Structure formats: structure tokens, C-alpha cells
Amino acid sequence: MDQVKIGRFIAQMRKEQGFTQRELAELLGISDKSVSKWECGNGMPDISLMLPICEILKINLNELFSGEKLTDADYKQKAEENMMKLIKEANSMKKNIVGGNVLGQSENVDKNPDIAHKTNTEFWDTIGSDFLGSTALPSWGGFLPSEDKLNLLGDLSGKRVLEIGCGNGHSLEYTASHGVTELWGLDISASQIARTREYLNTKKITANLICSPMENECGLPTNYFDVVYSVYGIGWSTDLDTTFKLINSYLKENGKFVFGWSHPIHKCVSIENGQLFFSNSYFNEEWYRADMSDKQIILSNRMLSTYINALARNGFVIEQFVEENDKDKAIAADSDFGRKSLMLPTAFVIKAHKE
């Protein structure tokens, strides 16, 4: 679909009906930023909004997809063209999932770390925590058993500990309460770092906080840490090999690295009306950009073997792999996400040590 042409058409028909962007947005129950984005050609309305848009603007779906008013003679030809375009785009716009959230409209993109860092930083600087929420220790997320039960980090007394993707600081608070000697945190978002610092100050906890992408050398000491961990952070890396190589360099000999992320099979299976169905290929590791309210994120789907092989290539020995769920917690959630987790793993945790 020609997003620019469709956006101009929406703007034209909106004005003909006498609506401002804000008035159209209010009728649709969305933000005026979303309407502005469509009209600038930077996105398409969600499929659930297309019929309401047509009703409000007094057009039909064929005209919306064509980006122009159609005569009777043009209608059949345009309908066939638009159907072929929809089929083609459906194959390149599969459902993607982060945590318990099914993402909005998404599209495949070429891998570009600079663009990914900029897009994801803006997301976490603004709406990230509110939109995706936050997972913090002792929870590893996805209805996995808690750290209190798994004890993957081991005895932290007197240890130097680094968190990758420290978010709002709650996991750092958890590790601090277990007697660490030094506490460090790394995050791509300056707003998250500020939020972490403010939170830890209220708890009278001292931590060294660094704002940087995890794939970049950022001045962290080498051969220094006893434990490096990450809760739903590693999947945001644009380069697993570089990330794991750097983490290996931060660790002392035999130092522990523990991280959790959304399970790849979870991202392939959707649930609707209590039924599970595949909505993406497990083998699809393409990069995609997805709408998150009025912001976007850029991520890659990865197979489990991609994580495991990257660890092996960069000097790690895997000690433990966790993908079972806490059934009581999943049942108590009384949600589609919880019901899904009773059928398949929705998250995983890997514990490894520096070779």
C-alpha cells in the first residue's frame, strides 16, 4: 500500500468532512498523534480502525486502500489490485509479541543498529515502562519460577554485580538486599538511568550507573564482576556476539552470567478465543519495526540456538536452562497470557559462566 498517498487521502477527506485531527482521533478513540502519523505517510491505521474511518469519512475500504475516490469503472480493477497488495503485505506483517503484549502493526526492516538504538531509546525515554510495564527480580517474567526458588544468581554476599538493562532500578534493589559489595547498572535510556538513580536514592542504595547501548564499549571495568545478569534486556541487543563478548570481558574467571528473555516459541503462537495458533515462523529471524502507541520499537526474532551458539562462541559454558512455568501463578492470572503459558513456555532463563 502507498502509505503517503493513503495518508494524503485521509487528510483530504477529513477536511472535506470538517474535522480537525483531534476531532477525528476522538471519534476513533485514539491520539491525534496517530492521525498525524497516518497523514504524514509514516504509518497505516490498525485494521480494527479501517471500517470506522470509512464510515466517518464517508468512503469505502477500496477507496481507502487506493488513496483516492473511485468511479464505478475503476472500482473492480482497484479492488483486485488492492487484494493482491493486502495478501503480499500480510506475509511481511506477521504478529510479533514482546512479553505479554501482542504488538501493533509491524513490518520487516533491514538491520541498522544506529536506527534501532535511536528508535528504542526514544521508546524507553518516553512510554516504554508504562506501555510494556517492567519485570524485576525476584521475577524472571513470563510465569517462570521466581529467583527466590531458582537461586540462579547464587550467594551474592560480598560480590560485585552488574545489571544489563537496569530499567527502573527494582532488580538492583533486590540484589543490593542480598549483600553485594558493589552494584552497577547499564541502560540505553537516559530517562531510565535517571529513574533508577532517583529510586535507589530513596532506598539509600549506591550504584554506578552508565547510559549506553549494551553492544558498545562504555568504560565498564574488565575482569571485575562476579555476576552479570539481565531481566528482559538482552533481546534488545542488535549484536548478540558483541554483547556476549563484552559481558565475558567484564566478568572474572568463572564469573556468572544469567539472563532471561521472551521464549521464541511464545513469539510464534497467538491465542484468540481460547485457541492457540501459529502466527509466525519459529525460523524467522528477520528484523521488524512495530508500532507501540505513538512510538515504535525495532527488534529481531531469534531462535534459542542463536542465543546458545552466541554464548558458546564468546567464551561461556551453559550451566542451566530454565523454561518451566509456575502453574499456580499462571492459573491465578486468569488471562490469555496465563492460559497460554500452561501450554508452552513464554520465557526462558540461561545461566552460564565464563570459561
Sequence and secondary structure as in RCSB ss.txt:
>XXXX:A:sequence
MDQVKIGRFIAQMRKEQGFTQRELAELLGISDKSVSKWECGNGMPDISLMLPICEILKINLNELFSGEKLTDADY
KQKAEENMMKLIKEANSMKKNIVGGNVLGQSENVDKNPDIAHKTNTEFWDTIGSDFLGSTALPSWGGFLPSEDKL
NLLGDLSGKRVLEIGCGNGHSLEYTASHGVTELWGLDISASQIARTREYLNTKKITANLICSPMENECGLPTNYF
DVVYSVYGIGWSTDLDTTFKLINSYLKENGKFVFGWSHPIHKCVSIENGQLFFSNSYFNEEWYRADMSDKQIILS
NRMLSTYINALARNGFVIEQFVEENDKDKAIAADSDFGRKSLMLPTAFVIKAHKE
>XXXX:A:secstr
  HHHHHHHHHHHHHHTT  HHHHHHHHTS HHHHHHHHTTS    HHHHHHHHHHHT  HHHHHHTS   HHHH
HHHHHHHHHHHHHHHHHS   EETTEE SSEEEE   HHHHHHHHHHHHHHTHHHHH    TT  STT   HHHH
  S   TT EEEEES TTSHHHHHHHTTT SEEEEEES HHHHHHHHHHHHHTT   EEEES TTS  S  SS E
EEEEEES GGG S HHHHHHHHHHHEEEEEEEEEEEE TTGGGEEEETTEEEE S TT   EEEEEETTEEEEEE
   HHHHHHHHHHTTEEEEEEE    HHHHHHH SHHHHHHTTS  EEEEEEEE 
